[in-house]
Protein backbone atom coordinates (compact mmCIF):
# COMPACT_ATOMS: atom_id res chain seq x y z
CA UNK A 1 0.00 0.00 0.00
CA UNK A 2 1.42 3.38 -1.00
CA UNK A 3 1.79 6.20 1.49
CA UNK A 4 -0.78 9.00 0.90
CA UNK A 5 1.97 11.34 -0.28
CA UNK A 6 2.61 8.99 -3.21
CA UNK A 7 -0.94 8.83 -4.49
CA UNK A 8 -1.62 10.56 -7.80
CA UNK A 9 -4.14 13.39 -7.77
CA UNK A 10 -5.89 15.65 -10.21
CA UNK A 11 -4.32 19.10 -10.41
CA UNK A 12 -6.25 22.04 -11.75
CA UNK A 13 -5.75 25.79 -11.75
CA UNK A 14 -8.01 26.05 -8.73
CA UNK A 15 -6.52 23.00 -7.08
CA UNK A 16 -2.74 23.38 -7.41
CA UNK A 17 -0.31 20.60 -6.57
CA UNK A 18 1.29 22.72 -3.83
CA UNK A 19 -2.07 23.01 -2.07
CA UNK A 20 -2.32 19.22 -2.04
CA UNK A 21 1.24 18.57 -0.88
CA UNK A 22 1.28 16.13 2.03
CA UNK A 23 3.89 18.16 3.94
CA UNK A 24 2.49 21.61 3.28
CA UNK A 25 1.14 22.15 6.79
CA UNK A 26 4.53 21.62 8.43
CA UNK A 27 6.74 23.07 5.69
CA UNK A 28 7.66 26.72 5.24
CA UNK A 29 4.95 27.13 2.59
CA UNK A 30 2.23 26.20 5.08
CA UNK A 31 2.09 29.82 6.18
CA UNK A 32 0.74 30.87 2.77
CA UNK A 33 -2.96 31.12 2.04
CA UNK A 34 -4.41 29.08 -0.83
CA UNK A 35 -4.66 32.14 -3.06
CA UNK A 36 -0.92 32.77 -2.66
CA UNK A 37 0.31 29.21 -2.99
CA UNK A 38 -0.17 29.39 -6.77
CA UNK A 39 2.59 32.00 -6.99
CA UNK A 40 4.97 29.72 -5.11
CA UNK A 41 4.11 26.85 -7.41
CA UNK A 42 5.16 28.85 -10.47
CA UNK A 43 8.73 29.14 -9.13
CA UNK A 44 9.14 25.58 -7.85
CA UNK A 45 10.31 22.46 -9.65
CA UNK A 46 10.03 18.82 -8.65
CA UNK A 47 13.31 16.96 -8.31
CA UNK A 48 13.80 13.25 -7.62
CA UNK A 49 17.05 12.05 -6.04
CA UNK A 50 17.76 8.30 -6.06
CA UNK A 51 19.02 6.66 -2.88
CA UNK A 52 22.72 7.28 -2.30
CA UNK A 53 22.96 10.25 -4.68
CA UNK A 54 24.13 13.68 -3.62
CA UNK A 55 21.82 16.69 -3.64
CA UNK A 56 24.75 19.08 -3.33
CA UNK A 57 28.35 18.93 -2.19
CA UNK A 58 30.38 20.85 0.32
CA UNK A 59 32.01 23.72 -1.57
CA UNK A 60 29.30 23.98 -4.24
CA UNK A 61 27.95 27.45 -4.90
CA UNK A 62 24.64 28.07 -3.19
CA UNK A 63 22.28 28.54 -6.13
CA UNK A 64 19.34 26.39 -5.09
CA UNK A 65 17.13 25.77 -2.07
CA UNK A 66 15.09 22.63 -1.44
CA UNK A 67 12.10 21.48 0.54
CA UNK A 68 11.87 17.76 1.27
CA UNK A 69 8.55 16.26 0.20
CA UNK A 70 9.29 12.56 0.61
CA UNK A 71 12.25 10.47 1.75
CA UNK A 72 15.12 11.43 4.02
CA UNK A 73 18.52 13.08 3.75
CA UNK A 74 21.75 12.99 5.71
CA UNK A 75 23.95 16.06 5.94
CA UNK A 76 27.62 15.70 6.71
CA UNK A 77 30.92 17.51 6.65
CA UNK A 78 34.24 16.29 5.30
CA UNK A 79 37.49 17.30 6.99
CA UNK A 80 40.61 18.17 5.01
CA UNK A 81 41.91 14.63 5.55
CA UNK A 82 38.67 13.08 4.26
CA UNK A 83 37.04 12.12 7.55
CA UNK A 84 33.26 12.29 7.57
CA UNK A 85 31.10 13.69 10.36
CA UNK A 86 27.34 13.38 10.05
CA UNK A 87 25.72 16.48 11.52
CA UNK A 88 22.08 15.69 11.00
CA UNK A 89 19.24 13.88 9.29
CA UNK A 90 16.42 15.67 7.52
CA UNK A 91 12.90 14.52 6.76
CA UNK A 92 9.75 15.57 4.86
CA UNK A 93 8.85 19.17 5.59
CA UNK A 94 12.44 20.23 6.28
CA UNK A 95 13.99 23.11 4.33
CA UNK A 96 17.41 22.37 2.89
CA UNK A 97 20.16 24.64 1.60
CA UNK A 98 19.82 27.87 3.57
CA UNK A 99 23.28 29.30 4.18
CA UNK A 100 24.81 32.62 5.19
CA UNK A 101 27.73 31.89 2.87
CA UNK A 102 28.14 31.71 -0.90
CA UNK A 103 29.27 28.08 -0.77
CA UNK A 104 27.67 25.08 0.91
CA UNK A 105 29.55 24.14 4.08
CA UNK A 106 28.23 20.59 4.15
CA UNK A 107 27.13 17.73 1.89
CA UNK A 108 23.58 16.47 1.46
CA UNK A 109 22.87 12.89 0.36
CA UNK A 110 19.60 11.01 -0.10
CA UNK A 111 19.25 8.10 2.33
CA UNK A 112 16.42 6.68 0.22
CA UNK A 113 14.65 7.68 -2.96
CA UNK A 114 13.76 11.27 -2.14
CA UNK A 115 11.40 13.85 -3.66
CA UNK A 116 12.21 17.53 -3.38
CA UNK A 117 10.74 20.89 -4.25
CA UNK A 118 13.55 22.88 -5.86
CA UNK A 119 13.81 26.67 -5.86
CA UNK A 120 16.27 29.00 -7.53
CA UNK A 121 17.90 30.94 -4.69
CA UNK A 122 17.54 34.39 -6.28
CA UNK A 123 13.96 33.79 -7.39
CA UNK A 124 12.89 32.55 -3.96
CA UNK A 125 14.61 35.47 -2.24
CA UNK A 126 12.61 37.82 -4.49
CA UNK A 127 9.50 35.91 -3.45
CA UNK A 128 10.43 36.68 0.17
CA UNK A 129 10.20 40.40 -0.61
CA UNK A 130 6.56 39.97 -1.48
CA UNK A 131 5.83 37.51 1.31
CA UNK A 132 8.21 38.36 4.19
CA UNK A 133 6.31 36.02 6.50
CA UNK A 134 7.62 33.10 4.42
CA UNK A 135 11.22 34.13 5.05
CA UNK A 136 10.44 34.47 8.76
CA UNK A 137 9.03 30.95 8.74
CA UNK A 138 12.20 29.60 7.10
CA UNK A 139 14.38 31.43 9.60
CA UNK A 140 12.38 29.83 12.39
CA UNK A 141 13.02 26.43 10.83
CA UNK A 142 16.73 27.19 10.57
CA UNK A 143 16.81 28.32 14.20
CA UNK A 144 15.10 25.07 15.15
CA UNK A 145 17.84 23.16 13.34
CA UNK A 146 20.47 25.16 15.24
CA UNK A 147 18.78 24.31 18.52
CA UNK A 148 18.73 20.64 17.49
CA UNK A 149 22.47 20.82 16.76
CA UNK A 150 23.09 22.31 20.20
CA UNK A 151 21.01 19.54 21.76
CA UNK A 152 23.15 17.04 19.88
CA UNK A 153 26.31 18.48 21.41
CA UNK A 154 24.73 18.18 24.85
CA UNK A 155 23.64 14.62 24.10
CA UNK A 156 27.14 13.56 23.07
CA UNK A 157 28.69 15.15 26.13
CA UNK A 158 26.35 13.77 28.76
CA UNK A 159 24.54 10.64 27.62
CA UNK A 160 25.64 7.02 27.59
CA UNK A 161 25.40 4.92 24.44
CA UNK A 162 22.02 3.57 25.59
CA UNK A 163 20.69 7.06 26.27
CA UNK A 164 21.98 8.40 22.95
CA UNK A 165 20.19 5.68 20.99
CA UNK A 166 16.94 6.06 22.89
CA UNK A 167 16.91 9.83 22.45
CA UNK A 168 17.66 9.33 18.75
CA UNK A 169 14.68 6.99 18.45
CA UNK A 170 12.41 9.45 20.27
CA UNK A 171 13.51 12.24 17.93
CA UNK A 172 12.56 10.17 14.88
CA UNK A 173 9.25 9.24 16.48
CA UNK A 174 8.51 12.90 17.15
CA UNK A 175 9.30 13.81 13.54
CA UNK A 176 6.92 11.14 12.25
CA UNK A 177 4.14 12.36 14.52
CA UNK A 178 4.68 15.90 13.26
CA UNK A 179 3.97 14.58 9.77
CA UNK A 180 0.77 12.97 10.96
CA UNK A 181 2.25 9.48 10.69
CA UNK A 182 2.37 6.87 13.41
CA UNK A 183 5.21 7.55 15.84
CA UNK A 184 5.69 3.89 16.69
CA UNK A 185 7.21 1.83 15.17
CA UNK A 186 9.91 4.02 13.66
CA UNK A 187 11.83 3.38 10.47
CA UNK A 188 15.60 3.78 10.32
CA UNK A 189 16.38 4.88 6.76
CA UNK A 190 20.08 5.21 7.60
CA UNK A 191 22.58 2.34 8.09
CA UNK A 192 24.02 1.62 11.51
CA UNK A 193 27.34 3.11 10.44
CA UNK A 194 25.60 6.48 9.95
CA UNK A 195 23.86 6.21 13.31
CA UNK A 196 27.20 5.45 14.96
CA UNK A 197 28.90 8.38 13.24
CA UNK A 198 26.11 10.78 14.21
CA UNK A 199 25.98 9.65 17.83
CA UNK A 200 29.74 9.54 18.31
CA UNK A 201 29.82 5.78 18.79
CA UNK A 202 31.40 2.79 17.04
CA UNK A 203 29.30 0.43 14.93
CA UNK A 204 30.12 -2.32 17.42
CA UNK A 205 28.76 -0.22 20.29
CA UNK A 206 25.57 0.55 18.38
CA UNK A 207 25.02 -3.16 17.61
CA UNK A 208 25.78 -4.20 21.19
CA UNK A 209 23.50 -1.52 22.65
CA UNK A 210 20.65 -2.49 20.31
CA UNK A 211 21.03 -6.09 21.51
CA UNK A 212 20.90 -4.90 25.13
CA UNK A 213 17.79 -2.82 24.48
CA UNK A 214 16.11 -5.82 22.86
CA UNK A 215 17.15 -8.09 25.73
CA UNK A 216 15.73 -5.61 28.24
CA UNK A 217 12.52 -5.47 26.15
CA UNK A 218 12.80 -1.71 25.70
CA UNK A 219 12.65 -2.09 21.91
CA UNK A 220 11.63 -4.76 19.44
CA UNK A 221 13.12 -5.11 15.97
CA UNK A 222 10.63 -5.51 13.12
CA UNK A 223 12.58 -6.71 10.13
CA UNK A 224 15.84 -4.91 9.36
CA UNK A 225 14.88 -1.24 9.49
CA UNK A 226 11.85 -0.88 11.77
CA UNK A 227 11.95 -0.58 15.54
CA UNK A 228 9.00 -0.72 17.92
CA UNK A 229 9.45 1.21 21.16
CA UNK A 230 7.92 -0.85 23.97
CA UNK A 231 6.23 1.36 26.57
CA UNK A 232 7.35 4.42 24.66
CA UNK A 233 5.99 6.84 27.25
CA UNK A 234 8.30 5.33 29.86
CA UNK A 235 11.48 5.72 27.79
CA UNK A 236 12.22 9.26 29.09
CA UNK A 237 12.90 7.75 32.52
CA UNK A 238 16.07 6.25 31.05
CA UNK A 239 17.27 9.73 30.00
CA UNK A 240 17.61 11.38 33.40
Secondary structure, 3 states (H helix, E strand, C coil): CCCHHHCCCCCECCECHHHHCCCCCCCHHHHCCHHHHHHHHCCEEEEEECCCCEEECCCCECCEEEEEEECEEEEEEECCCCCEEEEEEEECCCEECCCCCCECCCEEEECCCEEEEEEEHHHHHHHHHHCHHHHHHHHHHHHHHHHHHHHHHHHHHHCCHHHHHHHHHHHHHHHHHHCCCCCCCEECCCCHHHHHHHHCCCHHHHHHHHHHHHHCCCEEEECCCEEEECCHHHHHHHHC
